[in-house]
């Protein structure tokens, strides 16, 4: 009786489009084709916007080029990475929203923030790693790493894009 009930539940889940065997987190491998800027990469045939972080735009000298270079140091063009999805998978610009990990397991979104090249930017519902990202800048600001060495975040990237500086 119990076996029959479990089997019925599994069949119902599969019919409804739910795969009970798949892990909660979905991962996908991809090859880095281009570093667009400090928080965006082209990975295979998709543009990936890194979740929970914000960096200066590439055309904002000298900080934009520095953040893009820092990202390329972590995950160079041609390397294979893994993308991890959260709740919402794309934004209004049709970019894929994801967390990026190197083949060796370095969490790129967090590493950029710890190194002082990104600041946290939270846009619910994608908040799976929000506590890790929010904790990451503490050390960078204390030791004045990355853009903190030159006051590169005196104005946050979002303020620059909005023309408020």
C-alpha positions in Angstrom: 0.0 0.0 0.0 2.8 2.5 1.0 4.8 1.5 -2.2 1.7 2.1 -4.3 1.1 5.5 -2.7 4.7 6.6 -3.3 4.6 5.4 -6.9 1.4 7.4 -7.4 3.0 10.5 -5.9 6.1 10.2 -8.2 3.9 9.7 -11.3 1.8 12.7 -10.4 4.9 14.9 -9.9 6.4 13.8 -13.2 3.0 14.4 -15.0 2.9 17.9 -13.5 6.4 18.6 -14.8 8.3 18.3 -11.5 11.3 16.0 -11.4 11.6 14.8 -7.8 15.0 13.2 -8.5 16.7 16.4 -9.7 18.5 18.5 -7.1 17.0 21.8 -6.0 20.0 23.7 -7.4 20.4 23.4 -11.2 23.9 23.8 -12.6 25.0 24.2 -16.2 28.5 24.1 -17.6 29.6 26.7 -20.1 32.7 28.1 -21.8 33.5 31.7 -21.3 33.5 33.5 -24.7 33.8 37.1 -23.6 34.1 39.3 -20.5 31.5 42.0 -21.1 32.2 43.9 -17.9 32.9 43.2 -14.2 29.5 41.5 -13.6 28.5 40.2 -17.1 30.0 37.5 -19.3 29.1 35.8 -22.5 29.1 32.1 -21.8 28.5 29.8 -24.8 25.4 31.3 -26.5 24.1 33.2 -23.6 24.9 36.5 -21.8 25.2 35.9 -18.0 24.5 38.7 -15.5 26.1 37.7 -12.2 23.6 37.8 -9.4 23.8 39.8 -6.2 26.8 42.0 -7.3 27.2 45.3 -9.1 30.4 46.7 -10.7 31.3 49.8 -12.6 30.4 49.7 -16.3 33.3 49.0 -18.7 33.1 52.5 -20.2 33.7 54.1 -16.8 37.5 54.7 -16.7 39.5 53.4 -15.0 37.3 51.3 -12.7 35.3 49.6 -15.4 38.3 48.1 -17.1 39.8 47.1 -13.7 36.7 45.2 -12.7 36.5 43.4 -16.1 40.2 42.5 -15.7 39.6 41.1 -12.2 36.8 39.0 -13.5 38.9 37.7 -16.3 41.7 36.8 -13.8 39.2 34.6 -11.9 37.6 33.0 -15.0 39.6 33.6 -18.2 38.1 33.6 -21.7 38.1 30.0 -23.0 37.8 28.5 -19.5 34.8 26.4 -18.5 32.7 27.5 -15.6 29.5 26.4 -14.0 26.5 28.5 -13.7 24.0 28.1 -10.8 20.5 29.4 -11.2 18.2 31.0 -8.6 14.5 31.7 -8.7 14.3 34.2 -11.6 16.4 33.1 -14.6 16.4 36.2 -16.8 16.1 39.9 -16.6 14.3 42.6 -18.6 17.4 42.7 -21.0 17.0 39.0 -21.7 20.3 38.2 -19.9 20.5 34.9 -18.0 20.7 35.6 -14.2 23.1 33.2 -12.4 25.9 32.6 -10.0 29.2 31.7 -11.6 31.7 29.2 -10.3 35.1 28.2 -11.7 35.8 24.6 -12.5 37.8 24.4 -9.3 34.8 25.6 -7.3 35.6 29.3 -6.7 32.4 31.2 -6.2 33.1 34.1 -8.6 30.4 36.5 -7.5 31.7 36.3 -3.9 35.3 36.3 -4.9 34.9 39.6 -6.8 33.2 41.2 -3.8 35.9 39.9 -1.4 38.6 41.3 -3.6 37.0 44.7 -3.7 35.8 44.8 -7.3 32.1 44.5 -6.7 29.5 45.6 -4.2 26.4 43.7 -3.1 23.2 44.4 -5.1 20.1 42.5 -4.0 17.1 42.0 -6.3 14.6 39.5 -4.8 13.6 36.8 -5.4 17.2 35.9 -6.3 18.7 35.8 -2.8 20.1 32.3 -2.3 23.6 33.5 -1.4 22.7 36.9 -0.1 24.3 36.5 3.3 27.6 35.4 1.8 27.7 38.3 -0.6 26.7 40.8 2.0 29.5 39.6 4.3 32.1 39.7 1.5 33.1 43.4 1.3 34.0 43.7 5.0 37.6 42.5 4.5 38.0 44.4 1.2 37.0 47.7 2.8 39.2 47.1 5.9 42.4 46.4 3.9 41.4 48.7 1.1 41.6 46.1 -1.6 40.6 46.4 -5.2 38.7 49.6 -6.0 38.6 50.5 -2.3 42.3 51.4 -2.6 41.4 54.4 -4.8 38.0 55.1 -3.4 36.5 53.5 -6.5 33.2 53.0 -4.7 32.8 56.5 -3.4 29.8 56.5 -5.7 28.1 53.2 -6.2 27.8 51.8 -9.8 24.0 52.2 -9.8 24.3 55.9 -8.9 26.7 56.4 -11.9 24.4 54.6 -14.3 21.5 56.8 -13.1 23.6 59.9 -13.7 23.5 60.9 -10.0 27.2 61.6 -9.9 
